[in-house]
């Protein structure tokens, strides 16, 4: 079962490897993945359309995002009107999913083993995508790389962002945590 595969790898391989590399005294001091945020903005896809077209677009994207992550997304709304972007206050402009525990490990395993290898022109993840707290941000250009989505039935192809929040204290700890987990980082 994929949920157990990544979690078992963390417990059996990553914790000892991190303890050896960074000199942690106990296994509980080793950084871990706290949560995974999956978000997409679709203001550009809905701007300038009628309310019925906007509603259909939002429903299609939310449905696809829910089937990819296994959890219903929360829709986000514009806080203020911006004429340049053709948005009005209260208009739905995005969706976000916060994954934790089993769903998080299941999703990350599918990203590593299925999603990234199927993406076009993939040559590895950039190590400069880490912030100073050891969190990693990854952009997916087309959501159809996941097997849950049938490309023939998709009306709108959209991209989304995956933010992996870790308890690491810096870039290097976060980098090695994800490398030991099997992320294809250059």
C-alpha positions as CSV (number, residue, x, y, z in Angstrom):
1,X,0.0,0.0,0.0
2,X,1.5,3.4,-1.0
3,X,0.6,5.2,2.2
4,X,2.8,2.8,4.2
5,X,5.6,2.8,1.6
6,X,6.7,6.4,2.1
7,X,6.0,6.4,5.8
8,X,7.9,3.2,6.3
9,X,10.8,4.6,4.2
10,X,10.9,7.6,6.5
11,X,10.9,5.5,9.7
12,X,13.4,2.9,8.5
13,X,15.8,4.7,6.1
14,X,15.4,8.5,6.4
15,X,15.6,8.8,10.2
16,X,18.9,6.8,10.6
17,X,20.4,8.6,7.5
18,X,19.5,12.0,8.8
19,X,20.8,11.1,12.3
20,X,24.1,10.1,10.8
21,X,24.4,13.1,8.4
22,X,23.5,15.8,10.9
23,X,24.4,14.2,14.2
24,X,20.9,14.2,15.8
25,X,20.9,12.5,19.2
26,X,17.3,11.1,19.0
27,X,14.9,10.1,16.2
28,X,12.4,12.7,17.4
29,X,14.9,15.5,16.6
30,X,15.0,14.6,12.9
31,X,12.9,17.0,10.7
32,X,9.7,15.6,9.3
33,X,7.1,16.7,6.8
34,X,4.4,18.6,8.7
35,X,1.8,19.2,5.9
36,X,1.4,19.6,2.2
37,X,-0.5,22.5,0.7
38,X,-1.9,22.1,-2.9
39,X,-3.2,25.4,-4.3
40,X,-4.3,26.8,-7.6
41,X,-5.4,30.2,-8.8
42,X,-8.0,30.4,-11.6
43,X,-8.8,34.0,-11.7
44,X,-7.4,34.2,-15.2
45,X,-9.6,31.3,-16.3
46,X,-12.8,32.9,-15.0
47,X,-12.1,36.5,-15.7
48,X,-14.3,38.1,-18.4
49,X,-16.8,35.2,-18.4
50,X,-20.5,35.1,-17.6
51,X,-21.4,33.9,-14.1
52,X,-22.6,30.5,-15.5
53,X,-19.4,29.9,-17.3
54,X,-17.4,30.9,-14.2
55,X,-19.4,28.5,-12.1
56,X,-18.8,25.6,-14.5
57,X,-15.1,26.4,-14.7
58,X,-14.8,26.5,-10.9
59,X,-16.7,23.3,-10.4
60,X,-14.6,21.4,-13.0
61,X,-11.3,22.6,-11.4
62,X,-12.5,21.9,-7.8
63,X,-13.7,18.4,-8.9
64,X,-10.3,17.6,-10.6
65,X,-8.3,18.9,-7.6
66,X,-10.4,16.8,-5.2
67,X,-9.8,13.7,-7.2
68,X,-6.1,14.3,-7.4
69,X,-5.6,15.0,-3.7
70,X,-8.4,12.8,-2.2
71,X,-9.8,15.7,-0.2
72,X,-12.2,18.5,-1.0
73,X,-10.5,21.9,-1.6
74,X,-11.5,25.1,0.0
75,X,-12.3,27.9,-2.5
76,X,-10.7,31.2,-2.0
77,X,-12.3,34.5,-2.9
78,X,-11.0,37.9,-3.9
79,X,-10.6,40.3,-1.0
80,X,-11.0,43.4,-3.1
81,X,-11.9,44.4,-6.7
82,X,-9.0,44.9,-9.1
83,X,-10.1,46.2,-12.5
84,X,-6.8,45.3,-14.2
85,X,-7.3,41.7,-13.4
86,X,-11.1,41.8,-14.1
87,X,-11.9,40.6,-10.6
88,X,-14.6,41.8,-8.2
89,X,-14.7,41.5,-4.4
90,X,-16.0,38.1,-3.4
91,X,-15.3,36.5,-6.8
92,X,-13.9,32.9,-6.5
93,X,-10.3,33.1,-7.7
94,X,-8.6,29.9,-6.3
95,X,-8.7,26.7,-4.4
96,X,-6.4,25.2,-1.7
97,X,-6.1,21.8,-0.1
98,X,-4.1,21.1,3.1
99,X,-3.0,17.5,3.5
100,X,-1.7,15.9,6.6
101,X,-0.8,12.4,7.9
102,X,-1.9,9.5,5.7
103,X,-3.4,11.5,2.8
104,X,-0.2,13.6,2.7
105,X,2.1,10.6,2.4
106,X,-0.2,9.0,-0.2
107,X,-0.3,12.2,-2.3
108,X,3.5,12.7,-2.0
109,X,4.1,9.0,-3.0
110,X,1.9,9.5,-6.1
111,X,3.7,12.8,-7.0
112,X,7.2,11.1,-6.7
113,X,6.4,7.8,-8.4
114,X,3.7,8.7,-10.9
115,X,3.2,12.4,-11.4
116,X,6.7,13.7,-11.9
117,X,7.9,11.0,-14.3
118,X,4.8,11.6,-16.5
119,X,5.4,15.3,-16.7
120,X,6.7,16.7,-20.0
121,X,10.5,17.4,-20.2
122,X,11.1,16.5,-16.6
123,X,14.8,16.5,-15.6
124,X,14.6,16.8,-11.9
125,X,13.5,19.3,-9.3
126,X,15.5,22.5,-8.6
127,X,17.2,22.7,-5.3
128,X,16.8,26.5,-5.3
129,X,13.0,25.9,-4.7
130,X,13.7,25.7,-0.9
131,X,13.1,28.6,1.3
132,X,15.2,29.5,4.4
133,X,13.0,27.4,6.7
134,X,13.5,24.2,4.7
135,X,10.1,24.2,3.0
136,X,9.9,23.2,-0.7
137,X,7.7,24.6,-3.4
138,X,7.0,22.8,-6.6
139,X,4.9,23.9,-9.6
140,X,2.9,21.5,-11.7
141,X,2.0,22.9,-15.1
142,X,-0.6,20.4,-16.2
143,X,-2.9,18.5,-13.8
144,X,-3.4,15.8,-16.4
145,X,-0.2,14.1,-15.4
146,X,-2.0,12.3,-12.6
147,X,-3.8,9.0,-13.5
148,X,-7.0,10.0,-11.7
149,X,-7.6,12.6,-14.5
150,X,-8.8,11.3,-17.9
151,X,-7.3,13.8,-20.5
152,X,-10.1,13.1,-22.9
153,X,-12.8,14.3,-20.5
154,X,-11.0,17.4,-19.3
155,X,-12.4,20.8,-20.4
156,X,-9.8,23.0,-18.8
157,X,-6.1,22.2,-18.2
158,X,-4.7,24.0,-15.2
159,X,-1.6,24.1,-13.1
160,X,-1.1,24.1,-9.4
161,X,1.5,24.6,-6.7
162,X,2.6,22.0,-4.1
163,X,4.2,23.4,-0.9
164,X,5.8,20.9,1.3
165,X,6.1,22.3,4.8
166,X,8.8,20.6,6.9
167,X,10.1,21.0,10.5
168,X,13.6,21.5,9.2
169,X,15.7,24.4,10.6
170,X,17.3,25.3,7.3
171,X,17.6,24.8,3.5
172,X,20.2,22.0,3.8
173,X,18.2,19.9,6.3
174,X,15.0,20.2,4.2
175,X,17.0,19.3,1.0
176,X,18.4,16.1,2.5
177,X,15.1,15.1,4.1
178,X,13.4,15.2,0.7
179,X,16.4,13.6,-1.1
180,X,16.4,10.7,1.4
181,X,12.6,10.3,0.8
182,X,13.2,9.8,-2.9
183,X,12.4,13.2,-4.4
184,X,14.4,13.6,-7.7
185,X,16.3,16.8,-6.7
186,X,19.2,17.9,-8.9
